[in-house]
Amino acid sequence: MARYALITGASSGIGLALAEALARRGRNLILVARQRDRLESIAIELTQRFGVEVLFRACDLSEPLRLSGFLLELEEGERQIDLLVNCAGIGTFGPFLGQDWMTEQDLIEVNILALTRLCHAVGNSMALHGGGQILNVASIAAFQPGPWMSTYHASKAYVLHFSEALRIELKKCAIKVSVLCPGPTRTGFFAEWQRDEKPSDDKKLMSPEEVALYAVRALDRDRAIIIPGRRNRWIAALPRLGPRWLVRILSGMSNKAYCPR
Ligand SMILES: NC(=O)c1ccc[n+]([C@@H]2O[C@H](COP(=O)([O-])OP(=O)(O)OC[C@H]3O[C@@H](n4cnc5c(N)ncnc54)[C@H](OP(=O)(O)O)[C@@H]3O)[C@@H](O)[C@H]2O)c1
């Protein structure tokens, strides 16, 4: 049975960079995101450049029924997934009470529910086929509460804790679980709500390609928590040193710097 790496959020940013890094290593891929046209052109390009098989599936992961349909296709298909990369994610910014509820719900559906469901479905299939590897994408936001990005930080804390717990549970099934916690990265992620600072244009930020290269090398070494960049490793460690009250105040100040006017 042919083996594939399944990557969600592969139409742009870190997910796309991970797809390229894995294709470069000769991996067959199944790419998932909402934008069919983007996925199609990425699949053609990666196939031409690296000679691997690249399949794609347009799926809105905020819609549980669509995800069910995709999971059914996977179950009935002949393709074995030995690497699952849960990279699709969205963020919201600003005061919680001012947020549109449907957008908050989508965030929880994509960042938490879809990721968990994919780990369950693909994890069970991996266990049946002798093992595999899972990489969940969290963020350095996972290490502290984040006023003005409260649901985003909380969703990434879930991803971090869930992945660490799964790592222990799934070891006996020969499934290795890692969690990637990037810091601010030059992608379209901030585009909707950034102010003049434009973090996605900041040359000091890591590029998605740097994050992906670091991540695939860390996967080779089966690292549990993968934090690309020395500065980001410091930021992730700091909340453990300070009192909790100070951590949440400083985190809020940092987030507010990027809040929409
Ligand atoms: N950029 C950063 O600074 C940063 C830092 C730490 C962690 N992260 C995390 O890294 C991951 C990737 O983010 P990124 O920075 O690469 O941002 P991005 O370029 O905006 O990529 C987000 C990806 O998620 C997909 N996606 C969003 N909503 C979806 C939905 N409802 N259904 C299916 N796919 C969906 C998007 O594809 P479609 O639009 O085609 O659906 C896209 O491929 C996220 O989990 C994010 O939280 C980012």
The ligand as an SDF file (V2000), in Angstrom:
LIG
                    3D

 48 52  0  0  0  0  0  0  0  0999 V2000
    2.3050   32.8150   11.3420 N   0  0  0  0  0  0  0  0  0  0  0  0
    2.5880   32.8020   12.6210 C   0  0  0  0  0  0  0  0  0  0  0  0
    3.1250   33.7750   13.1660 O   0  0  0  0  0  0  0  0  0  0  0  0
    2.2860   31.5750   13.4630 C   0  0  0  0  0  0  0  0  0  0  0  0
    2.9020   31.4650   14.7110 C   0  0  0  0  0  0  0  0  0  0  0  0
    2.6490   30.3510   15.5020 C   0  0  0  0  0  0  0  0  0  0  0  0
    1.7960   29.3600   15.0440 C   0  0  0  0  0  0  0  0  0  0  0  0
    1.1930   29.4930   13.8350 N   0  0  0  0  0  0  0  0  0  0  0  0
    0.2990   28.4180   13.4070 C   0  0  0  0  0  0  0  0  0  0  0  0
    0.7560   27.8740   12.1980 O   0  0  0  0  0  0  0  0  0  0  0  0
   -0.3440   27.3220   11.4850 C   0  0  0  0  0  0  0  0  0  0  0  0
   -0.2930   27.7930   10.0450 C   0  0  0  0  0  0  0  0  0  0  0  0
   -0.4610   29.1970   10.0420 O   0  0  0  0  0  0  0  0  0  0  0  0
    0.2860   30.1360    8.9780 P   0  0  0  0  0  0  0  0  0  0  0  0
    1.0240   31.1520    9.7250 O   0  0  0  0  0  0  0  0  0  0  0  0
    0.9840   29.3180    7.9650 O   0  0  0  0  0  0  0  0  0  0  0  0
   -0.9770   30.9040    8.3700 O   0  0  0  0  0  0  0  0  0  0  0  0
   -1.6730   30.8570    6.9490 P   0  0  0  0  0  0  0  0  0  0  0  0
   -0.6890   31.1390    5.8750 O   0  0  0  0  0  0  0  0  0  0  0  0
   -2.8710   31.7340    7.1050 O   0  0  0  0  0  0  0  0  0  0  0  0
   -2.1390   29.3380    6.7950 O   0  0  0  0  0  0  0  0  0  0  0  0
   -3.2910   28.8230    7.3800 C   0  0  0  0  0  0  0  0  0  0  0  0
   -3.6520   27.5520    6.6550 C   0  0  0  0  0  0  0  0  0  0  0  0
   -4.8210   26.9860    7.2850 O   0  0  0  0  0  0  0  0  0  0  0  0
   -5.8030   26.7320    6.2860 C   0  0  0  0  0  0  0  0  0  0  0  0
   -7.1330   26.8920    6.8480 N   0  0  0  0  0  0  0  0  0  0  0  0
   -7.6180   27.9630    7.5270 C   0  0  0  0  0  0  0  0  0  0  0  0
   -8.9090   27.7710    7.8230 N   0  0  0  0  0  0  0  0  0  0  0  0
   -9.2430   26.5480    7.3380 C   0  0  0  0  0  0  0  0  0  0  0  0
  -10.4390   25.7880    7.3250 C   0  0  0  0  0  0  0  0  0  0  0  0
  -11.5730   26.2580    7.8480 N   0  0  0  0  0  0  0  0  0  0  0  0
  -10.4280   24.5720    6.7330 N   0  0  0  0  0  0  0  0  0  0  0  0
   -9.2920   24.1070    6.1570 C   0  0  0  0  0  0  0  0  0  0  0  0
   -8.1250   24.7640    6.1460 N   0  0  0  0  0  0  0  0  0  0  0  0
   -8.1070   25.9870    6.7160 C   0  0  0  0  0  0  0  0  0  0  0  0
   -5.5300   27.7860    5.1910 C   0  0  0  0  0  0  0  0  0  0  0  0
   -5.9510   27.3280    3.9320 O   0  0  0  0  0  0  0  0  0  0  0  0
   -7.2800   27.8330    3.1610 P   0  0  0  0  0  0  0  0  0  0  0  0
   -7.4020   29.3090    3.3570 O   0  0  0  0  0  0  0  0  0  0  0  0
   -7.0260   27.4190    1.7450 O   0  0  0  0  0  0  0  0  0  0  0  0
   -8.3770   27.0650    3.7660 O   0  0  0  0  0  0  0  0  0  0  0  0
   -3.9990   27.8100    5.2030 C   0  0  0  0  0  0  0  0  0  0  0  0
   -3.4980   26.7800    4.4000 O   0  0  0  0  0  0  0  0  0  0  0  0
   -1.6010   27.7400   12.2440 C   0  0  0  0  0  0  0  0  0  0  0  0
   -2.0440   26.6530   13.0190 O   0  0  0  0  0  0  0  0  0  0  0  0
   -1.1230   28.8690   13.1330 C   0  0  0  0  0  0  0  0  0  0  0  0
   -1.8800   28.9640   14.3220 O   0  0  0  0  0  0  0  0  0  0  0  0
    1.4260   30.5730   13.0240 C   0  0  0  0  0  0  0  0  0  0  0  0
  1  2  1  0
  2  3  2  0
  2  4  1  0
  4  5  1  0
  4 48  2  0
  5  6  2  0
  6  7  1  0
  7  8  2  0
  8  9  1  0
  8 48  1  0
  9 10  1  0
  9 46  1  0
 10 11  1  0
 11 12  1  0
 11 44  1  0
 12 13  1  0
 13 14  1  0
 14 15  2  0
 14 16  1  0
 14 17  1  0
 17 18  1  0
 18 19  2  0
 18 20  1  0
 18 21  1  0
 21 22  1  0
 22 23  1  0
 23 24  1  0
 23 42  1  0
 24 25  1  0
 25 26  1  0
 25 36  1  0
 26 27  1  0
 26 35  1  0
 27 28  2  0
 28 29  1  0
 29 30  1  0
 29 35  2  0
 30 31  1  0
 30 32  2  0
 32 33  1  0
 33 34  2  0
 34 35  1  0
 36 37  1  0
 36 42  1  0
 37 38  1  0
 38 39  2  0
 38 40  1  0
 38 41  1  0
 42 43  1  0
 44 45  1  0
 44 46  1  0
 46 47  1  0
M  CHG  2   8   1  16  -1
M  END
$$$$
